[in-house]
Amino acid sequence: MNTDFNYSSVASIIQAAEKNSLPVSALVLSQQAQQMELEEKTVYEKMASNFQVMKECIEPGCDEHLKSTSGLTGGDAYKLRRYSEEGKSLTGSFLSGALYRALAVSELNASMGRIVAAPTAGSCGILPAALITMQVEKGCSDHDCVMALFTASAIGMVIANNASLAGAQGGCQAECGSAAAMAAAAITELAGGTPHMVSQAVAIALKNILGLVCDPVAGLVEIPCIKRNASGVAGAFVAAEMALAGIDSAIPADEVIWSMKRIGDIMSPTLKETAEGGLAATPPGRKLHDQVFGPGEVLGGCSGCAGCHS
């Protein structure tokens, strides 16, 4: 097997997968094992432990009485799950299930629960929601979901190498956008898509979220971050669905990633995790800030998804 590639571009990964007649996940697992000088089984088991943590987030995240440390959020996953399970959803159990799972993981994060940063804590609900929904609704095995995480991780590494995964550098497009692209890649492979389709899903998912700012109310990774995770997983399924239907993106994935970098570079600092602009600067946003920290405290700075250090 030729694993002579790096994570400088999506195109190079797709070309290597096609040359070896392998799904992206198998190629990445083999390459990572060689790079770390470990057995593939060992690398796989490390990723499997991540998937297990993801699965363990859902039930506690759906607790009716769950509250974030600030008291601003919690309980929405419970509401949406109940709504979905009562058969009231406009979109059926598939999409509504993905939405409540994304909320569950994100709300658990806000309450200091154990999550997997995928790729950051602020965007931690998107990829788990996508994988677990595919497992529940499409019968995907644990093994297939774990392998799909290698595909998602490869996309994340390319984005990290060419742009950013941090809201403080690129806005929310860099966090929820990257997570949506990673999830779209994973979904597409899980559904039997080709490596080419994987790349198209990445491009569609990311370009649909370009320009999204990072404006956390009170500097906390809660409002609007949690609901943006739900939106992100919905966007991932939209992108995967189109790619699986044979729809291509006119702009290749790598060009979309570079565009995200350029957009982030010119984005106002007030819209990059400083809590000085966007929703954070609205009267309701400032009121919530005062509710948590008291009046007179200066706005500025996110309280800690650690994305800027990823």
N, C-alpha and C positions, 0 to 999 in steps of 0.2 A: 504494500500500500504506500502510495506517495503522499506523505503528509507535510511536504515541504511548502508551507504557506504560513503567513502570519495574519494578524488581525488588523491589517491596514485598510482593508476594504471588504465590503460585502461581496463584490464581484469575484475577488480572488478565492473566497471560501466556496462560493457557488461553483466556480470553475473546477476547483479541486474535487468537490463532491461529485460533479458530473463526470470528471475524468476517471474517478475511481468507482463510478456507478454505485455510490453510497448515499444514504440520506445524510444531511448535514450533521445530525447528532452523532452518528457512528464515526464520522470523520473527526469531529471535534474531540470526542472521547479518546480516540486513538492518539491524536496529536497531543492532547493534554497529558496523557499517561506517559508518552515519550518525553515530553518536555520536563515533567516533574520526576521522571525516572521511577515511576510507580507502576504497579500492575493495573490494568484497566479495571479489574474488579474493585481495587481499592479506591480508585477515583470515582467509580460508579457509586460505591457505598457512601462516599462523602456527599455526593449529590442526592442520593436517596434519603439521607438524614435531613437534608434541607427540605425535601418534599414532605417528609413526615411532619416537620415543624409547621409547614404551610397548612397541612390538613388539620392539625391540632388547633389552629387559630379559629376555625369556623364556629364551633359550638360556644366557646366563651365569648367570642365576638358578637354572637347573637343573643346574649343575655339581656333580658328586658331591663334589668337594673344597672347595666354597665354604664359607667360615667367616666369621662376623661378626668385627668388630674385637675384641670382647670374648672371642670363642671360645665363647660360650654357644649360638649357633644356627648353622644352616647344614646343607644336605644333605637337608632334609625334602622340598623340592620334587622333588629327584632321586628320592627313594624313592617318592613318590606318583605321579610321572610313569611310572616303571618299572612300578609296580603297575597303573596304568591301561592302559598300552600292552600289558601281558601279558594283558589281558582279564579281570582278577580283580575289577574294581570292582563293587560292589553296585548302583551307580546308572548304570553305563555310562560311555562316554567323554565324554558331554556334561558332566555335573556333575563327574565326577572331573577332567576336563580344566580346568574352571573353577577347581577347588580348587588344583590344582598350579600353575596360572599365577598365582593370587593369592599363593601361598607363594613362588613364584620371584621376583616383583617385590619382595615384602617382604623376602625374604632378601638380595636384591641391595642393597636400601637399607641393611640392617644391616651389610653389608660395604663400605659407602661407594661403591656403584656409582651410576651415573647413572639417576635415575628422574624421573617427573613427579609432583609433589605434587598429588594428585587426591582431595580438596582439600588434604590434608596428607601429609607423608612417612609418618606413622604409619599412614595408611589408603591408601597408594599402590597396593596390589595389587588392590583391589576393582574399580575401573572398568576398568583395562586387561584384567583377567581376563575380565570380562563381554564387552567388545567383541571381544577376540581369539577367545574361544570362539564367539561368534555368527558370526564370520568363518569359522572353521574348520568348525564344525558346520552352519551354515545358509547358507554361501556369500555372506555379506554383503560387499559391495565395500569397498575402502578409502574411497571417497567417502562411502558411506553411514555408515561407522563414524566418519569425521571429522565428518560432519553431526550424528551422534548425540552427539558431544562438546559441541556447542553446546546441545543440549537438556539434557544433564547439567550444563553450566556454569550455565545459567539457574537450575536448581534450587539449585545451590550458592550462587549469589548471593542468592537469596531467603532461604536458611537463614542465611547470613552477616549479612544485613541485619536479621533478626528474632530470631536466637538466637546461635549461635556455631559455629565449626568447630574450636574448640580444646579439647583434653582438659583443659587447665588451667582452663578456664571452665565447661565443661559435662560433663566426663567423656567416656568413650569413645563414648557415644551421639552426641556432637557430631562425633566423627571418623569412626569406622567406621559409625555410624548415618547421617551425612550422605552418606558415600561410597556406602553401600548404596542410599540413596534416589536419588542421582544415577545410579547404575548401573541401577536399576530403571526409571528414566525412559528412559534410553538404550536398554535392551533392548526396552522396550515399543514405542518408535518404530521401532526396527530391524525388529521383528516385524510391523509394519504397523498398530500400534495407533493409535487416535485421540488427539487432545490430551486428551480427557476420561479416557481409559484411562491416559495418562501420569500425570495427577494422582492417579488412584487407586493406581497402582503406588507413587508417592512416599509417599502416606499409609500404605499397608500396610507398606512396607519400613521406614519410620521408626518407626512405632508398635510394630513387632515387636522393636525394639531399645531402646526407651525405658528409661532407668534404668541402662544399662550404665555401670559405673564405669571410671575410668582408673587402673590400679594397676600400673604398669610395674616389674617386678622389677629392682632395682639402679638404677632410674631410667633404664633403657635401653629404646629402642623395639624390643624384641625379644620378651620373654616378659611377657604373653601376646599381645602386639600382632600378631605374625606370624600366629598361628593364628586370631586374630579376623578377619583379612583374608579367610581362607578361609571362615569362617562368614558374613562379610558378603556375599560374592559369592553364596553359596548362598541367603541371605535375599533378595537382589536378584532372583534367578531365581524364587523362590517368589512374591514380590510381583508380578512381571511376569506370571507364569503366571495368577495369579488375576485380575489386571486384564484381561488379554487374553480371559479366559473370560467377562467381563462382570460380574465381582464388584466391587461398590463398597465402599469403606470408609465405615462409619457416621459416622466423624469425618473431616471434610475435611482435606486436606493442610496448609493454613495453621494450623488448630487444633492439629494434631499438632506442627507446628514450634513454635508458641507454648507448647505443653505441655512440649516438650523444654527450652525456655528456662527455664520455671518450675521444672522438675525439677532442672536444672543449678544454679539459684540456691540451692536448699535442700540440695543435695548436700554432704556433709561435705568440707572441704578435704583430708582424708586420702585421699579417693577421687578427687581431681582432679589427677593427674599429679605428686603430691608423693612417691610411693613410700613413703608412711607407713602405708598401709592396704591392705586387700584381700589379694591374692596376694603383694604385695611384703612384707607384714608377717608372712607365715607363716614357720615355721622353715626350710623348704626355700628360700623366697625370700630370707631373710636370709643363709643359707649361700651362695647364689649371689652375693649382693652382696659378701660377704667374699672369695669366690673371685676376683672381678674387681678389687676395690678394696683388699682387705686388711681384717683385723679392726679394729674401732675407728672406722672411717669412719662419719660420721653419714648416715643415710638422708635423702633429701629432694631432690625435683626430678628432672624428666625431663632426659635428656641431649641432647635436641635434634631433635624432629621439626619444630620451628618453627611448629607449629600455632597456638600462642598469639600469634604475630606475623602470622598470615595476614590 
